[in-house]
């Protein structure tokens, strides 16, 4: 797939999960927002700040992050050769994987 199409498809696949996780986190902070008394007044700003931060994170994870991936990541036809550090570490990882899974 083209990087842009893959990013849009990926955002669509994770959209419901990210939305449900964010809404459940906000639901955790709603009782703190509704608390009364001195403790409620102390934690009200905390609950509002975290709820807004979660909403901003939701918007960024569904819009900005996939589009940044579409711009920064390469397709299969555009892959370049790996450097010597990657090749050395990959050889080491393959060695560890083959020798630990065969036991």
C-alpha positions in Angstrom: 0.0 0.0 0.0 1.0 3.6 -0.4 2.1 5.2 2.9 -0.9 7.6 3.0 -3.5 4.8 2.4 -1.8 2.6 5.0 -1.9 5.4 7.5 -5.6 6.1 7.0 -6.4 2.4 7.1 -4.4 2.0 10.3 -6.1 5.0 11.9 -9.5 3.5 11.0 -8.5 0.1 12.5 -7.4 1.5 15.9 -10.0 4.3 16.0 -12.6 2.5 18.1 -10.1 1.1 20.5 -8.4 4.5 21.1 -11.8 6.2 21.5 -13.1 3.6 24.0 -9.9 3.7 26.1 -9.9 7.5 26.2 -13.6 7.7 27.1 -13.1 5.2 29.9 -10.2 7.2 31.3 -12.3 10.3 31.2 -15.1 8.4 33.0 -12.7 7.6 35.8 -12.1 11.3 36.4 -15.7 12.4 36.3 -16.4 11.4 39.9 -13.4 13.4 41.0 -14.8 16.4 39.1 -18.2 16.0 40.9 -16.7 15.7 44.4 -17.8 18.2 47.0 -16.1 19.9 49.8 -12.5 21.0 50.2 -11.1 17.8 48.7 -13.3 18.2 45.7 -12.1 21.8 45.1 -8.5 20.7 45.4 -8.9 17.9 42.8 -11.3 19.7 40.4 -8.5 21.3 38.4 -6.6 18.0 38.4 -9.6 16.2 36.9 -10.3 18.8 34.3 -6.6 19.0 33.3 -6.3 15.3 32.9 -9.6 15.0 31.0 -8.6 17.7 28.5 -5.1 16.1 28.1 -6.7 12.8 27.3 -9.0 14.4 24.7 -6.1 16.2 23.1 -4.2 12.9 23.1 -7.2 11.2 21.4 -7.3 13.8 18.7 -3.6 13.7 18.0 -3.4 9.9 18.0 -6.2 9.7 15.4 -5.1 12.6 13.1 -1.6 13.9 13.5 0.3 10.6 14.3 -1.0 8.6 11.3 -0.3 11.5 8.9 3.2 11.9 10.3 3.8 8.2 9.7 2.5 8.6 6.2 5.1 11.3 5.5 8.1 9.9 7.4 7.9 6.2 6.7 8.8 4.7 3.4 7.0 2.1 1.3 8.5 -1.3 0.5 9.8 -0.1 -2.9 11.6 2.9 -1.2 13.4 0.9 1.5 17.1 1.5 1.7 20.0 -0.7 2.7 20.6 -1.0 6.5 23.9 0.2 8.0 26.4 -2.1 9.8 25.0 -1.4 13.3 21.6 -2.7 12.2 23.1 -5.8 10.5 25.3 -6.6 13.5 22.5 -6.3 16.0 20.1 -8.2 13.8 22.6 -11.1 13.6 22.8 -11.0 17.4 19.1 -11.0 17.9 18.6 -13.9 15.4 21.3 -15.9 17.2 19.6 -15.4 20.6 16.2 -16.2 19.1 17.3 -19.4 17.5 19.2 -20.7 20.5 16.6 -19.9 23.1 13.5 -21.1 21.2 15.0 -24.5 20.4 15.3 -25.6 24.0 
